[in-house]
Amino acid sequence: QVQLVESGGGLVQPGGSLRLSCVASGFTFSSYKMNWVRQAPGKGLEWVSHIYTDGVQTRYIDSVKGRFTISRDNAKNTVYLQMNSLKSEDSAVYYCAKEDFGFALWGQGTQVTVSS
């Protein structure tokens, strides 16, 4: 029952917004740094963002800075990724991952498609 479940993906036009959610269960969510990672078709995994347990310290890949915001609600065991000003190159399957001796625990992913 240790799992991560992503949701919130979908089809959006360039310049649009989506908010991804990842609900954790089966472990003490508040004790772990969380990450968002994405994979575009035919491409490798690309780390996007992380957030520390305090919910304050965050980092982003350069290509999404100023457009994406990661946050977490430890009371709800949920990490979010607010994505604004979406571009076609943001299209990918987005995964959340628990950071614990590497990224051993991943969700199933949620598809984000940015297209006109």
N, C-alpha and C positions, 0 to 999 in steps of 0.2 A: 504493500500500500504506500510505499515511499514513491512519490511521483510529483511531476510538474505538468500542469495542463495549460497550454497557451490558448488564447482566443482573441478575437477582435480583428483578425485579418479580413481582407476583402479586396474588392476592385474599387479603385479610386482614380480620378483624373489627376494629371500633373498639377501641382499646386494645392492639392487637397490634403486632408488630414485623416489620420487613423490613430486610435488608441489601443495598443495591445495590452493584454493582461496575462499574467501567469500566476495561477493559484497552486500553492505548494501544500503538500500533505505528507504525513508520516515522519516528519522530522522537525526539529526546532528551527523554524525558518529564521527567526531573529538572530540566530547565531552565525549565519552564513552570508558572505558576500555573494551577490547575485550578478549574473551576466546576461546580456542579450547577444546572440550570435546569429548570423544569417548566411544563407546559401542560395545563390542565384543558380538558375539552370545551367548545368555544365561547368559550374565554377566550384572552387573550393570553399571551405568555411571561412567566414570573415567575422572577426570579433567586432562588435558594434559599440557596446557600452557596458559599464559595470557600476554597481553601487555598493558601498560599504554598509556594514550592519547598522551604522548610525543613521542611515538614510540621508546623509548630507554630502559626504565625499563621493564625487562621481567623476567619471572620465568617459570620453567619446572618441571614436575614430574621427579624424579630421573632416572627412567628407560629410558628416552629419552634424557637426558642431553648429549651434545656433538654430538648428531645425528640430532636433530630437531632444527629448527630456526624459530621463529615467527617474523613477521614484519608487517608493515602496511604502506599504502600510503593513507593519508587522502584526498589528492586531487582526488583520484580515489574511495574513499569510500570502500576500500578493505583491508582486512587482509589476510595474507598468512601464510602457514605453510610449510616450506621446510623440507622434510623428507629424510634423507640420511641413508645409511647402514641399511635398513629396515630389520626387523626380523619378523618371523611368528607371534609372539605375538603382533605385531603392527596391525594385521588385525582387523578391526572394521569399524563401521560407524562413521565418523568424523563429528561433528557438530561445528559450530561457534555459539557463544552466546554473546549477549550484556549484560553487567553488569550494571544493573540499579534496585536497590532495590531487589536484587536477579537476577537470570538468567531468566527473564521473556520472553525474545525474543530469539528464536532459529531458525536456518535454518532447511531445510529438511534433511540435512546430505548428505555426499558423501561416498560411499563404497570404502574402501581400503582393498585389499586382497593381502597378501604376501605369496606366495606359489611357490614351485619348481615343 
